[in-house]
Amino acid sequence: MRIRSLLFVPADRPDMLAKVGRVHPDAVVADLEDAVAPTAKDRARDTLVAVLADERPGADLVLVRVNPPGTQWFAADLAACAAAAADGIVLPKYERVEDLVHVRAALPPGARVVVGIESGLGVADARPLLAAGPDAAYFGAEDYVADLGGRRTAAGTEVLYARSAVALAARLAGVASIDEAVVEVRDEQAFRRSAALGRDLGYQGKICVHPRQAEIAAELFTPTAEEVAAAEEVLAAAAAGVAVVDGRMVDAVHIAMARQVLARAGRPGPATS
C-alpha cells in the first residue's frame, strides 16, 4: 500500500466527504470514532452507509474508522462496514492480535485493514501486533501520550521513542507505516516539520486532519526530481562498477536506499550487478 496522505473526515459530515476529491488524498477515512459524539454514533453510521452507497469519495482508497473493540458500537460498525461500499476499515486502539483476526474474518476477502498503534501496550507489543499482518499501521501520538499520562510538547520528544518503535516494527513486518497527526490545523510549518521528521524516521505517509495537510503530505512523501536523479545516478554507477559518485562511496546500503527512493517515486531503477 502507498499511503502518503491518510485524510480523516467525520463520518457524519457527508458535505466534507463530498469535497475530498479536491485534494484527492491517497486514502480518506470516514471516522466513526473520535470525530463523532457518543450520542450521534448510530445515526452517523447509518448516514455513512447511505452516502457510500450513493457516491464514492474522491480518494484512491476509502476506509471507515470503526469504534474500538470492546465498545458498544464496535459490532454494529464492523457489520455495517462489511456491507458498505468501502475498501476496508481502520481499527483503532489495536492491542490484541485476536481483534485483527476477528476483523479479517468479518470483512469481505481483499478488504484492507489499517491499524492504530496508539497506547502504551500497543507500542510495547508493536512487533507481534504488526507481524500479524495488517495492511498498514499508524502511530497515534495524542492517544499514546494520554494513555501514559504525559504532556504534549512542541518539540515532541515525549513521543520520539514510540514513534520510532512503531516505524521500526512496521518495517520489520513489511507493513506500510503512517506518521502521527498534527492537530494544529492552521500551522502549516508545524505540519511540514513533523512530516519531514516522520519521513526521516522511515514513515511512508502522514495522518491528515485538514485537506491542506493532505496536499503537503503528498508533496513531502514523494521524492523530488533531484532525489530521483541522484538515486538513478547511484544505481547506474553501481551497474557500471563505479565505486564513487560525487565524492561519495557507492556500496550496498546506498544502492538499497536509491532503490527505495525510486520505489517511493513509483519508478523502476536500472539493474545493478
Secondary structure, 3 states (H helix, E strand, C coil): CCCCEEEEEECCCHHHHHCHHHCCCCEEEEECCCCCCHHHHHHHHHHHHHHHHHCCCCCCEEEEECCCCCCCCHHHHHHHHHHCCCCEEEECCCCCHHHHHHHHHHCCCCCEEEEEECCHHHHHCHHHHHHCCCCEEEECHHHHHHHHCCCCCCCCHHHHHHHHHHHHHHHHHCCEEEECCCCCCCCHHHHHHHHHHHHHHCCCEEEECCHHHHHHHHHHCCCCHHHHHHHHHHHHHHHHCCCEECCEECCHHHHHHHHHHHHHCCCCCCCCC
